[in-house]
Amino acid sequence: MSDLLERLRGRGWRMTAQRRVVAEVLDGEHVHLTADEVHARAVAKLPEISRATVYNTLGELVTLGEVLEVSTDQRAKRYDPNAHRPHHHLVCARCGAIRDVHPSGNPLADLPDPERFGFTVSDVEVTYRGVCPNCAAA
């Protein structure tokens, strides 16, 4: 389970009712919701929350580095609260489901020096694509 709410409290982030609801919706394991999905779930908890407030809060969380903005294909951006543990993503090519994966090893070590073309590499994003069990069974 993500520790998003605790991280935000530890930072002294002003926890309005609207911000708290957005953080609660995002909190959890393997959470990769679109902004519209966050809004729909937030409205279920706090009917008066506006779409603009959800979008603004998501933007703040990304700027703070507490939530990752994930774009794995041509679909809508998704928001991942697992911002402080390095991980990759496993994406279903049919339904777009996303799971966090934590393979062992160092992906930077897999990039040979000649393939770095003089770059100083600071980060790696790996996306594994396939078909999830639900889509495979359908």
N, C-alpha and C positions, 0 to 999 in steps of 0.2 A: 504494500500500500504506500502511496506517495505521502510525503510529510509536508505538503504544500501549506496547509493552514498553520502548522507550527513554524515553518520557515518565515511566513509572512508576519506572524506575531513577533517572532524574534527580531525581525528587521524594524519593528515599530510601525509597520504599515497601517495607516488609519483604516480600521475595519468597520466600514459602514455596513448597513444591512445588505445593500446591493452587492458590495464587494465580497462580503462573506458568502453570499449565495453563489456567486460566480466561482469563488474558490472551492466551495463545497462540491459544486457540480464537477469541477475538474479533478478533485482529489480522488485518487484511486490508482490501481495498477492497470496497465495497458489502456489508459484513457487517451484517446485521440479523436476528440470531438471537433466538428466544424463550429464556426461561430453561431450558425443558425441552430445547431443542436444544443449548444450551451444555452442559447437564449430560450429555446423551448423548455429545457429542463429547469432553468432558472424561473421562468414564468410559473411553472407548476409549484414551485416553492414560495415565490414572491410575485403574485400576479401583476403588481404595478411596475415591475422592472421593465425598462425600455430597451429596445434593441440597441440604441445608441450607447446606453450605459454599459451593456454587455461588451460591445465592440471597444469602447474606450478602456474598460477594465482589462480586457484581453491585451490590448496594446500596451498598457502599463505593465502588466505581468511579463510580457515579452521584453520590454525595455529594461525591467529590473533583472532579467535573467532568471526569473523563477518559473517561466513556462517557455517551452520551445515552440516555434512555429514550424510545422512540418508540412512540406509539400512533396509528395511522393509521385505525383502524376499530374495530369491535367485537371484533376478534381479540385474541389475547394481546399484551402489551407486547413490544417487541423492543428489543435493545440494540445501539447504534451507536457504534463506537470513533472515528468521525470527528467528535470533539467540538470540535476547535479550528479547523476550517475551515468558515466559514458555507456552508450548502448547503440545498437543498430536497429533497423526496422525490417520486419517480415511483412510483406504486403500481398494480399490476395489480388490477382490480376482480374478476377471476375467481379467481386463485390466491393473491393477496396478495403476490407478489414485490415487493421494494422495491429501487430503485436511487437512489443519490445523484446529484443534478444540480446543476450550478454555473452557472446562467444569469448573463449579464452584466447590469449595471444594479443599481439600488438599489430594492428593493421598498418601502422606507419612502417614497421619493420618489413612488411611485405612489398613495399615500394622500393625497388632497387635504385641506387643513386643515378644511373643514366636516365631512368624514367622520371626523375624529379625535374629535369631540365633547369637546374640551378635554383629552383624554388626552395624556400625555407617553409616546409610544410608544418602547419600548426594544428590542423584538425582533419578528421576523416569522417565522412558520412557514407555508410554502407547501407544499401537497400537490397534485401533479398526478395525476389518475386516468385510467386508460385500460385497454387490454388489451395484455399483453405479446406478443411474437412467438410464443412457444410456445403460448399459449392461442388466439391468432388462427389458428394453423395447425391446431389440433385440431378 
